[in-house]
Amino acid sequence: MAKEYGYVRVSSTDQNEDRQMNALQEKGILNKNIYMDKVSGKDFNRPEYKKLVKKLQAGDILYILSIDRLGRNYEEIQTQWRLLTKEIGIDICVIDMPLLNTRNGKDLMGTFIADLVLQILSFVAQNERETIRKRQAQGIAAAKAKGVHLGRPVKKAPDGFTELIKLWEKKKISLKDVLVQCDMSESTFYRRIREHRIVSDKRK
């Protein structure tokens, strides 16, 4: 008996998948049959997607909200679409694009239209991804040009750091206590010691 599955993808852990989940649930897809990855759409090396593909059998139906949720690489979207619909033999329904529903238009004209729409949308998906990457690169370059520090804020050594180092080296204070007073991780503490010694040597 044919089963219905859903696939959800968001690019990172801080993106919200609710819109995709709601759309699939409205189609009656059971939560246990919905597979979700929180990774980039640049390729199909995704753990949940791989599990889903192994689960699919001929006659099953796969729902996705939009083609860019399947992926953002033009050639790989085409390859995966052929794998799913031709080799495995499932149907795919792209919810926000009714023309990409392989259950409809099984004749030559219907297939031609669906293939044409798929090529256009997968091209748009990849082009959008490349545009986003260019904008990110331009933003980073502009920020660096302005002297903006990117990444985590640098943890500065506290006042009296030299005295704390001396106490720790003389074993009058434990490493644990030093880390608490400096509000640092162990790796950051040792890094600050190295930097402190380099500065001290230059002053001599």
Order of alpha helices (4+ residues) and beta strands (2+ residues): beta-alpha-beta-alpha-beta-alpha-alpha-beta-alpha-alpha-alpha-alpha
